[in-house]
Amino acid sequence: MAAALISALTERPIPNECITFGEIALSGEVRQVAHAGLRLKEAAKLGFERGWVPAGTKGADGIASSSFGNVRALVDQILGR
């Protein structure tokens, strides 16, 4: 949801081949979620090529991943900084 809002506010679309997930704390920290590796594997099966995931998330074969630890880093990722 946060990625969609950031995308809409900045008028920068999230790439179609990208998936993102995580839990956002009130402090702005992005936390890991359960079964992240399985989520990435399933995303790769569905044709996604990249994943934007919380820091510390283990990657999966078939999908490149970039990690971030807070919402500011997610904004930077969406803006291509």
PDB file with one MODEL, atoms N, CA, C and O in Angstrom:
MODEL        1
ATOM      1  N   MET A   1       0.826  -1.182   0.000  1.00  0.00           N
ATOM      2  CA  MET A   1       0.000   0.000   0.000  1.00  0.00           C
ATOM      3  C   MET A   1       0.875   1.252   0.000  1.00  0.00           C
ATOM      4  O   MET A   1       0.601   2.212  -0.719  1.00  0.00           O
ATOM      5  N   ALA A   2       1.920   1.230   0.805  1.00  0.00           N
ATOM      6  CA  ALA A   2       2.794   2.404   0.878  1.00  0.00           C
ATOM      7  C   ALA A   2       3.458   2.673  -0.465  1.00  0.00           C
ATOM      8  O   ALA A   2       3.558   3.824  -0.890  1.00  0.00           O
ATOM      9  N   ALA A   3       3.914   1.619  -1.135  1.00  0.00           N
ATOM     10  CA  ALA A   3       4.556   1.797  -2.436  1.00  0.00           C
ATOM     11  C   ALA A   3       3.582   2.399  -3.441  1.00  0.00           C
ATOM     12  O   ALA A   3       3.965   3.250  -4.243  1.00  0.00           O
ATOM     13  N   ALA A   4       2.337   1.966  -3.403  1.00  0.00           N
ATOM     14  CA  ALA A   4       1.321   2.507  -4.312  1.00  0.00           C
ATOM     15  C   ALA A   4       1.072   3.989  -4.020  1.00  0.00           C
ATOM     16  O   ALA A   4       0.943   4.788  -4.947  1.00  0.00           O
ATOM     17  N   LEU A   5       1.005   4.354  -2.759  1.00  0.00           N
ATOM     18  CA  LEU A   5       0.793   5.766  -2.396  1.00  0.00           C
ATOM     19  C   LEU A   5       1.979   6.631  -2.815  1.00  0.00           C
ATOM     20  O   LEU A   5       1.804   7.724  -3.354  1.00  0.00           O
ATOM     21  N   ILE A   6       3.185   6.128  -2.560  1.00  0.00           N
ATOM     22  CA  ILE A   6       4.378   6.880  -2.956  1.00  0.00           C
ATOM     23  C   ILE A   6       4.403   7.044  -4.471  1.00  0.00           C
ATOM     24  O   ILE A   6       4.704   8.125  -4.978  1.00  0.00           O
ATOM     25  N   SER A   7       4.092   5.987  -5.180  1.00  0.00           N
ATOM     26  CA  SER A   7       4.054   6.028  -6.639  1.00  0.00           C
ATOM     27  C   SER A   7       3.051   7.060  -7.136  1.00  0.00           C
ATOM     28  O   SER A   7       3.344   7.835  -8.047  1.00  0.00           O
ATOM     29  N   ALA A   8       1.885   7.066  -6.542  1.00  0.00           N
ATOM     30  CA  ALA A   8       0.841   8.010  -6.965  1.00  0.00           C
ATOM     31  C   ALA A   8       1.234   9.451  -6.659  1.00  0.00           C
ATOM     32  O   ALA A   8       1.030  10.338  -7.488  1.00  0.00           O
ATOM     33  N   LEU A   9       1.795   9.692  -5.477  1.00  0.00           N
ATOM     34  CA  LEU A   9       2.159  11.058  -5.090  1.00  0.00           C
ATOM     35  C   LEU A   9       3.317  11.616  -5.914  1.00  0.00           C
ATOM     36  O   LEU A   9       3.368  12.814  -6.191  1.00  0.00           O
ATOM     37  N   THR A  10       4.241  10.745  -6.302  1.00  0.00           N
ATOM     38  CA  THR A  10       5.404  11.203  -7.050  1.00  0.00           C
ATOM     39  C   THR A  10       5.220  11.076  -8.558  1.00  0.00           C
ATOM     40  O   THR A  10       6.070  11.510  -9.337  1.00  0.00           O
ATOM     41  N   GLU A  11       4.094  10.472  -8.963  1.00  0.00           N
ATOM     42  CA  GLU A  11       3.808  10.230 -10.371  1.00  0.00           C
ATOM     43  C   GLU A  11       4.914   9.424 -11.044  1.00  0.00           C
ATOM     44  O   GLU A  11       5.241   9.642 -12.211  1.00  0.00           O
ATOM     45  N   ARG A  12       5.487   8.481 -10.278  1.00  0.00           N
ATOM     46  CA  ARG A  12       6.496   7.554 -10.795  1.00  0.00           C
ATOM     47  C   ARG A  12       5.943   6.146 -10.656  1.00  0.00           C
ATOM     48  O   ARG A  12       5.852   5.643  -9.536  1.00  0.00           O
ATOM     49  N   PRO A  13       5.573   5.496 -11.736  1.00  0.00           N
ATOM     50  CA  PRO A  13       4.981   4.160 -11.639  1.00  0.00           C
ATOM     51  C   PRO A  13       5.982   3.113 -11.160  1.00  0.00           C
ATOM     52  O   PRO A  13       7.173   3.186 -11.464  1.00  0.00           O
ATOM     53  N   ILE A  14       5.485   2.154 -10.416  1.00  0.00           N
ATOM     54  CA  ILE A  14       6.284   1.001 -10.021  1.00  0.00           C
ATOM     55  C   ILE A  14       6.352   0.091 -11.246  1.00  0.00           C
ATOM     56  O   ILE A  14       5.330  -0.150 -11.888  1.00  0.00           O
ATOM     57  N   PRO A  15       7.531  -0.414 -11.577  1.00  0.00           N
ATOM     58  CA  PRO A  15       7.639  -1.274 -12.763  1.00  0.00           C
ATOM     59  C   PRO A  15       6.702  -2.480 -12.694  1.00  0.00           C
ATOM     60  O   PRO A  15       6.509  -3.060 -11.626  1.00  0.00           O
ATOM     61  N   ASN A  16       6.132  -2.847 -13.813  1.00  0.00           N
ATOM     62  CA  ASN A  16       5.190  -3.968 -13.871  1.00  0.00           C
ATOM     63  C   ASN A  16       5.809  -5.279 -13.426  1.00  0.00           C
ATOM     64  O   ASN A  16       5.108  -6.146 -12.905  1.00  0.00           O
ATOM     65  N   GLU A  17       7.102  -5.440 -13.620  1.00  0.00           N
ATOM     66  CA  GLU A  17       7.756  -6.698 -13.281  1.00  0.00           C
ATOM     67  C   GLU A  17       8.244  -6.750 -11.831  1.00  0.00           C
ATOM     68  O   GLU A  17       8.993  -7.654 -11.460  1.00  0.00           O
ATOM     69  N   CYS A  18       7.823  -5.788 -11.018  1.00  0.00           N
ATOM     70  CA  CYS A  18       8.313  -5.670  -9.644  1.00  0.00           C
ATOM     71  C   CYS A  18       7.217  -5.981  -8.624  1.00  0.00           C
ATOM     72  O   CYS A  18       6.061  -5.593  -8.794  1.00  0.00           O
ATOM     73  N   ILE A  19       7.609  -6.688  -7.563  1.00  0.00           N
ATOM     74  CA  ILE A  19       6.714  -6.966  -6.442  1.00  0.00           C
ATOM     75  C   ILE A  19       7.372  -6.382  -5.189  1.00  0.00           C
ATOM     76  O   ILE A  19       8.597  -6.363  -5.072  1.00  0.00           O
ATOM     77  N   THR A  20       6.562  -5.917  -4.274  1.00  0.00           N
ATOM     78  CA  THR A  20       7.101  -5.402  -3.018  1.00  0.00           C
ATOM     79  C   THR A  20       6.202  -5.821  -1.864  1.00  0.00           C
ATOM     80  O   THR A  20       4.984  -5.922  -2.007  1.00  0.00           O
ATOM     81  N   PHE A  21       6.823  -6.061  -0.732  1.00  0.00           N
ATOM     82  CA  PHE A  21       6.057  -6.403   0.465  1.00  0.00           C
ATOM     83  C   PHE A  21       6.887  -6.090   1.704  1.00  0.00           C
ATOM     84  O   PHE A  21       8.109  -5.962   1.628  1.00  0.00           O
ATOM     85  N   GLY A  22       6.221  -5.971   2.827  1.00  0.00           N
ATOM     86  CA  GLY A  22       6.850  -5.697   4.113  1.00  0.00           C
ATOM     87  C   GLY A  22       5.821  -5.103   5.055  1.00  0.00           C
ATOM     88  O   GLY A  22       4.706  -4.772   4.652  1.00  0.00           O
ATOM     89  N   GLU A  23       6.206  -4.975   6.304  1.00  0.00           N
ATOM     90  CA  GLU A  23       5.330  -4.383   7.316  1.00  0.00           C
ATOM     91  C   GLU A  23       5.952  -3.077   7.768  1.00  0.00           C
ATOM     92  O   GLU A  23       7.135  -3.038   8.107  1.00  0.00           O
ATOM     93  N   ILE A  24       5.175  -2.015   7.777  1.00  0.00           N
ATOM     94  CA  ILE A  24       5.701  -0.702   8.146  1.00  0.00           C
ATOM     95  C   ILE A  24       5.332  -0.382   9.585  1.00  0.00           C
ATOM     96  O   ILE A  24       4.162  -0.425   9.966  1.00  0.00           O
ATOM     97  N   ALA A  25       6.352  -0.060  10.382  1.00  0.00           N
ATOM     98  CA  ALA A  25       6.150   0.340  11.773  1.00  0.00           C
ATOM     99  C   ALA A  25       5.818   1.827  11.828  1.00  0.00           C
ATOM    100  O   ALA A  25       6.041   2.554  10.860  1.00  0.00           O
ATOM    101  N   LEU A  26       5.294   2.268  12.942  1.00  0.00           N
ATOM    102  CA  LEU A  26       4.985   3.691  13.105  1.00  0.00           C
ATOM    103  C   LEU A  26       6.226   4.570  13.000  1.00  0.00           C
ATOM    104  O   LEU A  26       6.123   5.753  12.673  1.00  0.00           O
ATOM    105  N   SER A  27       7.389   4.005  13.273  1.00  0.00           N
ATOM    106  CA  SER A  27       8.648   4.744  13.183  1.00  0.00           C
ATOM    107  C   SER A  27       9.136   4.892  11.743  1.00  0.00           C
ATOM    108  O   SER A  27      10.080   5.638  11.483  1.00  0.00           O
ATOM    109  N   GLY A  28       8.494   4.181  10.797  1.00  0.00           N
ATOM    110  CA  GLY A  28       8.913   4.215   9.405  1.00  0.00           C
ATOM    111  C   GLY A  28       9.816   3.055   9.034  1.00  0.00           C
ATOM    112  O   GLY A  28      10.194   2.906   7.872  1.00  0.00           O
ATOM    113  N   GLU A  29      10.167   2.230  10.017  1.00  0.00           N
ATOM    114  CA  GLU A  29      10.970   1.041   9.748  1.00  0.00           C
ATOM    115  C   GLU A  29      10.139   0.042   8.944  1.00  0.00           C
ATOM    116  O   GLU A  29       8.946  -0.129   9.197  1.00  0.00           O
ATOM    117  N   VAL A  30      10.772  -0.609   7.984  1.00  0.00           N
ATOM    118  CA  VAL A  30      10.100  -1.657   7.210  1.00  0.00           C
ATOM    119  C   VAL A  30      10.597  -2.993   7.742  1.00  0.00           C
ATOM    120  O   VAL A  30      11.795  -3.276   7.716  1.00  0.00           O
ATOM    121  N   ARG A  31       9.674  -3.807   8.222  1.00  0.00           N
ATOM    122  CA  ARG A  31      10.014  -5.078   8.861  1.00  0.00           C
ATOM    123  C   ARG A  31       9.744  -6.247   7.934  1.00  0.00           C
ATOM    124  O   ARG A  31       8.945  -6.164   7.002  1.00  0.00           O
ATOM    125  N   GLN A  32      10.441  -7.346   8.223  1.00  0.00           N
ATOM    126  CA  GLN A  32      10.252  -8.576   7.464  1.00  0.00           C
ATOM    127  C   GLN A  32       8.870  -9.165   7.736  1.00  0.00           C
ATOM    128  O   GLN A  32       8.250  -8.893   8.763  1.00  0.00           O
ATOM    129  N   VAL A  33       8.410  -9.971   6.800  1.00  0.00           N
ATOM    130  CA  VAL A  33       7.131 -10.668   6.935  1.00  0.00           C
ATOM    131  C   VAL A  33       7.378 -12.170   6.890  1.00  0.00           C
ATOM    132  O   VAL A  33       8.446 -12.616   6.470  1.00  0.00           O
ATOM    133  N   ALA A  34       6.398 -12.940   7.320  1.00  0.00           N
ATOM    134  CA  ALA A  34       6.521 -14.394   7.334  1.00  0.00           C
ATOM    135  C   ALA A  34       6.587 -14.943   5.912  1.00  0.00           C
ATOM    136  O   ALA A  34       5.934 -14.430   5.003  1.00  0.00           O
ATOM    137  N   HIS A  35       7.373 -15.977   5.738  1.00  0.00           N
ATOM    138  CA  HIS A  35       7.464 -16.727   4.484  1.00  0.00           C
ATOM    139  C   HIS A  35       7.876 -15.864   3.292  1.00  0.00           C
ATOM    140  O   HIS A  35       7.364 -16.041   2.187  1.00  0.00           O
ATOM    141  N   ALA A  36       8.793 -14.941   3.515  1.00  0.00           N
ATOM    142  CA  ALA A  36       9.225 -14.041   2.445  1.00  0.00           C
ATOM    143  C   ALA A  36       9.850 -14.812   1.282  1.00  0.00           C
ATOM    144  O   ALA A  36       9.608 -14.484   0.120  1.00  0.00           O
ATOM    145  N   GLY A  37      10.641 -15.822   1.585  1.00  0.00           N
ATOM    146  CA  GLY A  37      11.258 -16.611   0.523  1.00  0.00           C
ATOM    147  C   GLY A  37      10.232 -17.294  -0.363  1.00  0.00           C
ATOM    148  O   GLY A  37      10.373 -17.326  -1.585  1.00  0.00           O
ATOM    149  N   LEU A  38       9.199 -17.841   0.264  1.00  0.00           N
ATOM    150  CA  LEU A  38       8.131 -18.468  -0.508  1.00  0.00           C
ATOM    151  C   LEU A  38       7.378 -17.451  -1.353  1.00  0.00           C
ATOM    152  O   LEU A  38       6.990 -17.740  -2.485  1.00  0.00           O
ATOM    153  N   ARG A  39       7.177 -16.277  -0.809  1.00  0.00           N
ATOM    154  CA  ARG A  39       6.500 -15.214  -1.563  1.00  0.00           C
ATOM    155  C   ARG A  39       7.299 -14.864  -2.817  1.00  0.00           C
ATOM    156  O   ARG A  39       6.737 -14.696  -3.900  1.00  0.00           O
ATOM    157  N   LEU A  40       8.627 -14.756  -2.654  1.00  0.00           N
ATOM    158  CA  LEU A  40       9.471 -14.433  -3.802  1.00  0.00           C
ATOM    159  C   LEU A  40       9.459 -15.553  -4.834  1.00  0.00           C
ATOM    160  O   LEU A  40       9.406 -15.285  -6.034  1.00  0.00           O
ATOM    161  N   LYS A  41       9.506 -16.806  -4.383  1.00  0.00           N
ATOM    162  CA  LYS A  41       9.454 -17.937  -5.318  1.00  0.00           C
ATOM    163  C   LYS A  41       8.161 -17.929  -6.116  1.00  0.00           C
ATOM    164  O   LYS A  41       8.178 -18.131  -7.331  1.00  0.00           O
ATOM    165  N   GLU A  42       7.053 -17.699  -5.450  1.00  0.00           N
ATOM    166  CA  GLU A  42       5.757 -17.658  -6.138  1.00  0.00           C
ATOM    167  C   GLU A  42       5.689 -16.482  -7.098  1.00  0.00           C
ATOM    168  O   GLU A  42       5.135 -16.600  -8.192  1.00  0.00           O
ATOM    169  N   ALA A  43       6.252 -15.345  -6.692  1.00  0.00           N
ATOM    170  CA  ALA A  43       6.270 -14.174  -7.574  1.00  0.00           C
ATOM    171  C   ALA A  43       7.062 -14.475  -8.839  1.00  0.00           C
ATOM    172  O   ALA A  43       6.664 -14.077  -9.933  1.00  0.00           O
ATOM    173  N   ALA A  44       8.197 -15.186  -8.691  1.00  0.00           N
ATOM    174  CA  ALA A  44       8.998 -15.559  -9.855  1.00  0.00           C
ATOM    175  C   ALA A  44       8.203 -16.479 -10.780  1.00  0.00           C
ATOM    176  O   ALA A  44       8.277 -16.346 -12.002  1.00  0.00           O
ATOM    177  N   LYS A  45       7.449 -17.404 -10.209  1.00  0.00           N
ATOM    178  CA  LYS A  45       6.614 -18.300 -11.023  1.00  0.00           C
ATOM    179  C   LYS A  45       5.561 -17.526 -11.805  1.00  0.00           C
ATOM    180  O   LYS A  45       5.177 -17.920 -12.906  1.00  0.00           O
ATOM    181  N   LEU A  46       5.098 -16.419 -11.224  1.00  0.00           N
ATOM    182  CA  LEU A  46       4.068 -15.610 -11.879  1.00  0.00           C
ATOM    183  C   LEU A  46       4.645 -14.608 -12.881  1.00  0.00           C
ATOM    184  O   LEU A  46       3.900 -13.860 -13.515  1.00  0.00           O
ATOM    185  N   GLY A  47       5.967 -14.596 -13.022  1.00  0.00           N
ATOM    186  CA  GLY A  47       6.589 -13.746 -14.026  1.00  0.00           C
ATOM    187  C   GLY A  47       7.231 -12.474 -13.509  1.00  0.00           C
ATOM    188  O   GLY A  47       7.764 -11.696 -14.301  1.00  0.00           O
ATOM    189  N   PHE A  48       7.198 -12.241 -12.225  1.00  0.00           N
ATOM    190  CA  PHE A  48       7.867 -11.057 -11.686  1.00  0.00           C
ATOM    191  C   PHE A  48       9.372 -11.255 -11.756  1.00  0.00           C
ATOM    192  O   PHE A  48       9.864 -12.361 -11.538  1.00  0.00           O
ATOM    193  N   GLU A  49      10.102 -10.193 -12.057  1.00  0.00           N
ATOM    194  CA  GLU A  49      11.547 -10.279 -12.235  1.00  0.00           C
ATOM    195  C   GLU A  49      12.325  -9.658 -11.081  1.00  0.00           C
ATOM    196  O   GLU A  49      13.488  -9.995 -10.860  1.00  0.00           O
ATOM    197  N   ARG A  50      11.687  -8.756 -10.349  1.00  0.00           N
ATOM    198  CA  ARG A  50      12.365  -8.059  -9.250  1.00  0.00           C
ATOM    199  C   ARG A  50      11.466  -8.012  -8.025  1.00  0.00           C
ATOM    200  O   ARG A  50      10.240  -7.998  -8.126  1.00  0.00           O
ATOM    201  N   GLY A  51      12.109  -7.988  -6.873  1.00  0.00           N
ATOM    202  CA  GLY A  51      11.370  -7.823  -5.630  1.00  0.00           C
ATOM    203  C   GLY A  51      12.006  -6.741  -4.783  1.00  0.00           C
ATOM    204  O   GLY A  51      13.224  -6.725  -4.602  1.00  0.00           O
ATOM    205  N   TRP A  52      11.199  -5.846  -4.267  1.00  0.00           N
ATOM    206  CA  TRP A  52      11.657  -4.840  -3.312  1.00  0.00           C
ATOM    207  C   TRP A  52      11.203  -5.338  -1.952  1.00  0.00           C
ATOM    208  O   TRP A  52      10.007  -5.372  -1.666  1.00  0.00           O
ATOM    209  N   VAL A  53      12.149  -5.723  -1.118  1.00  0.00           N
ATOM    210  CA  VAL A  53      11.830  -6.434   0.118  1.00  0.00           C
ATOM    211  C   VAL A  53      12.513  -5.781   1.319  1.00  0.00           C
ATOM    212  O   VAL A  53      13.471  -5.025   1.157  1.00  0.00           O
ATOM    213  N   PRO A  54      12.018  -6.073   2.530  1.00  0.00           N
ATOM    214  CA  PRO A  54      12.648  -5.534   3.732  1.00  0.00           C
ATOM    215  C   PRO A  54      14.084  -6.038   3.895  1.00  0.00           C
ATOM    216  O   PRO A  54      14.414  -7.142   3.462  1.00  0.00           O
ATOM    217  N   ALA A  55      14.923  -5.230   4.516  1.00  0.00           N
ATOM    218  CA  ALA A  55      16.306  -5.611   4.780  1.00  0.00           C
ATOM    219  C   ALA A  55      16.346  -6.915   5.574  1.00  0.00           C
ATOM    220  O   ALA A  55      15.539  -7.137   6.477  1.00  0.00           O
ATOM    221  N   GLY A  56      17.294  -7.765   5.220  1.00  0.00           N
ATOM    222  CA  GLY A  56      17.450  -9.033   5.907  1.00  0.00           C
ATOM    223  C   GLY A  56      16.658 -10.179   5.307  1.00  0.00           C
ATOM    224  O   GLY A  56      16.790 -11.320   5.750  1.00  0.00           O
ATOM    225  N   THR A  57      15.838  -9.895   4.309  1.00  0.00           N
ATOM    226  CA  THR A  57      15.059 -10.941   3.654  1.00  0.00           C
ATOM    227  C   THR A  57      15.969 -11.742   2.738  1.00  0.00           C
ATOM    228  O   THR A  57      16.725 -11.175   1.949  1.00  0.00           O
ATOM    229  N   LYS A  58      15.894 -13.074   2.847  1.00  0.00           N
ATOM    230  CA  LYS A  58      16.689 -13.930   1.977  1.00  0.00           C
ATOM    231  C   LYS A  58      16.049 -13.953   0.594  1.00  0.00           C
ATOM    232  O   LYS A  58      14.828 -14.026   0.458  1.00  0.00           O
ATOM    233  N   GLY A  59      16.891 -13.889  -0.419  1.00  0.00           N
ATOM    234  CA  GLY A  59      16.408 -13.902  -1.790  1.00  0.00           C
ATOM    235  C   GLY A  59      15.945 -15.279  -2.224  1.00  0.00           C
ATOM    236  O   GLY A  59      16.000 -16.238  -1.455  1.00  0.00           O
ATOM    237  N   ALA A  60      15.496 -15.364  -3.443  1.00  0.00           N
ATOM    238  CA  ALA A  60      15.051 -16.627  -4.030  1.00  0.00           C
ATOM    239  C   ALA A  60      15.559 -16.705  -5.456  1.00  0.00           C
ATOM    240  O   ALA A  60      15.792 -15.685  -6.105  1.00  0.00           O
ATOM    241  N   ASP A  61      15.727 -17.926  -5.934  1.00  0.00           N
ATOM    242  CA  ASP A  61      16.179 -18.125  -7.312  1.00  0.00           C
ATOM    243  C   ASP A  61      15.133 -17.605  -8.292  1.00  0.00           C
ATOM    244  O   ASP A  61      13.931 -17.738  -8.063  1.00  0.00           O
ATOM    245  N   GLY A  62      15.602 -17.020  -9.373  1.00  0.00           N
ATOM    246  CA  GLY A  62      14.707 -16.589 -10.428  1.00  0.00           C
ATOM    247  C   GLY A  62      14.161 -15.184 -10.288  1.00  0.00           C
ATOM    248  O   GLY A  62      13.414 -14.719 -11.149  1.00  0.00           O
ATOM    249  N   ILE A  63      14.529 -14.491  -9.198  1.00  0.00           N
ATOM    250  CA  ILE A  63      14.031 -13.131  -9.008  1.00  0.00           C
ATOM    251  C   ILE A  63      15.107 -12.298  -8.308  1.00  0.00           C
ATOM    252  O   ILE A  63      15.628 -12.694  -7.265  1.00  0.00           O
ATOM    253  N   ALA A  64      15.429 -11.157  -8.882  1.00  0.00           N
ATOM    254  CA  ALA A  64      16.404 -10.254  -8.275  1.00  0.00           C
ATOM    255  C   ALA A  64      15.717  -9.484  -7.160  1.00  0.00           C
ATOM    256  O   ALA A  64      14.533  -9.166  -7.266  1.00  0.00           O
ATOM    257  N   SER A  65      16.446  -9.180  -6.094  1.00  0.00           N
ATOM    258  CA  SER A  65      15.811  -8.441  -5.009  1.00  0.00           C
ATOM    259  C   SER A  65      16.685  -7.286  -4.552  1.00  0.00           C
ATOM    260  O   SER A  65      17.912  -7.376  -4.530  1.00  0.00           O
ATOM    261  N   SER A  66      16.024  -6.208  -4.190  1.00  0.00           N
ATOM    262  CA  SER A  66      16.648  -5.048  -3.569  1.00  0.00           C
ATOM    263  C   SER A  66      15.985  -4.881  -2.217  1.00  0.00           C
ATOM    264  O   SER A  66      14.769  -5.026  -2.090  1.00  0.00           O
ATOM    265  N   SER A  67      16.785  -4.577  -1.210  1.00  0.00           N
ATOM    266  CA  SER A  67      16.204  -4.474   0.129  1.00  0.00           C
ATOM    267  C   SER A  67      16.277  -3.049   0.664  1.00  0.00           C
ATOM    268  O   SER A  67      17.107  -2.246   0.238  1.00  0.00           O
ATOM    269  N   PHE A  68      15.397  -2.762   1.597  1.00  0.00           N
ATOM    270  CA  PHE A  68      15.356  -1.454   2.233  1.00  0.00           C
ATOM    271  C   PHE A  68      14.927  -1.631   3.684  1.00  0.00           C
ATOM    272  O   PHE A  68      14.212  -2.576   4.019  1.00  0.00           O
ATOM    273  N   GLY A  69      15.368  -0.718   4.539  1.00  0.00           N
ATOM    274  CA  GLY A  69      15.086  -0.832   5.963  1.00  0.00           C
ATOM    275  C   GLY A  69      14.061   0.153   6.485  1.00  0.00           C
ATOM    276  O   GLY A  69      13.559   0.007   7.599  1.00  0.00           O
ATOM    277  N   ASN A  70      13.747   1.168   5.670  1.00  0.00           N
ATOM    278  CA  ASN A  70      12.768   2.162   6.121  1.00  0.00           C
ATOM    279  C   ASN A  70      12.031   2.751   4.914  1.00  0.00           C
ATOM    280  O   ASN A  70      12.391   2.502   3.763  1.00  0.00           O
ATOM    281  N   VAL A  71      11.020   3.516   5.198  1.00  0.00           N
ATOM    282  CA  VAL A  71      10.185   4.077   4.131  1.00  0.00           C
ATOM    283  C   VAL A  71      10.977   5.050   3.264  1.00  0.00           C
ATOM    284  O   VAL A  71      10.745   5.128   2.057  1.00  0.00           O
ATOM    285  N   ARG A  72      11.895   5.780   3.853  1.00  0.00           N
ATOM    286  CA  ARG A  72      12.714   6.716   3.073  1.00  0.00           C
ATOM    287  C   ARG A  72      13.491   5.966   1.988  1.00  0.00           C
ATOM    288  O   ARG A  72      13.593   6.440   0.856  1.00  0.00           O
ATOM    289  N   ALA A  73      14.035   4.804   2.331  1.00  0.00           N
ATOM    290  CA  ALA A  73      14.763   3.995   1.345  1.00  0.00           C
ATOM    291  C   ALA A  73      13.817   3.482   0.260  1.00  0.00           C
ATOM    292  O   ALA A  73      14.210   3.375  -0.901  1.00  0.00           O
ATOM    293  N   LEU A  74      12.592   3.168   0.624  1.00  0.00           N
ATOM    294  CA  LEU A  74      11.592   2.755  -0.369  1.00  0.00           C
ATOM    295  C   LEU A  74      11.295   3.901  -1.331  1.00  0.00           C
ATOM    296  O   LEU A  74      11.198   3.690  -2.540  1.00  0.00           O
ATOM    297  N   VAL A  75      11.153   5.103  -0.802  1.00  0.00           N
ATOM    298  CA  VAL A  75      10.928   6.281  -1.648  1.00  0.00           C
ATOM    299  C   VAL A  75      12.098   6.447  -2.614  1.00  0.00           C
ATOM    300  O   VAL A  75      11.890   6.682  -3.804  1.00  0.00           O
ATOM    301  N   ASP A  76      13.320   6.326  -2.112  1.00  0.00           N
ATOM    302  CA  ASP A  76      14.496   6.424  -2.968  1.00  0.00           C
ATOM    303  C   ASP A  76      14.485   5.359  -4.059  1.00  0.00           C
ATOM    304  O   ASP A  76      14.851   5.626  -5.204  1.00  0.00           O
ATOM    305  N   GLN A  77      14.061   4.151  -3.694  1.00  0.00           N
ATOM    306  CA  GLN A  77      13.987   3.052  -4.676  1.00  0.00           C
ATOM    307  C   GLN A  77      12.987   3.397  -5.791  1.00  0.00           C
ATOM    308  O   GLN A  77      13.278   3.207  -6.972  1.00  0.00           O
ATOM    309  N   ILE A  78      11.828   3.897  -5.411  1.00  0.00           N
ATOM    310  CA  ILE A  78      10.800   4.234  -6.395  1.00  0.00           C
ATOM    311  C   ILE A  78      11.248   5.392  -7.284  1.00  0.00           C
ATOM    312  O   ILE A  78      10.965   5.410  -8.482  1.00  0.00           O
ATOM    313  N   LEU A  79      11.944   6.352  -6.691  1.00  0.00           N
ATOM    314  CA  LEU A  79      12.412   7.515  -7.457  1.00  0.00           C
ATOM    315  C   LEU A  79      13.683   7.246  -8.234  1.00  0.00           C
ATOM    316  O   LEU A  79      14.129   8.096  -9.005  1.00  0.00           O
ATOM    317  N   GLY A  80      14.281   6.058  -8.039  1.00  0.00           N
ATOM    318  CA  GLY A  80      15.479   5.691  -8.779  1.00  0.00           C
ATOM    319  C   GLY A  80      16.735   6.373  -8.279  1.00  0.00           C
ATOM    320  O   GLY A  80      17.677   6.578  -9.044  1.00  0.00           O
ATOM    321  N   ARG A  81      16.760   6.717  -7.032  1.00  0.00           N
ATOM    322  CA  ARG A  81      17.960   7.372  -6.461  1.00  0.00           C
ATOM    323  C   ARG A  81      18.990   6.361  -6.036  1.00  0.00           C
ATOM    324  O   ARG A  81      20.053   6.733  -5.539  1.00  0.00           O
TER     325      ARG A  81
ENDMDL
END
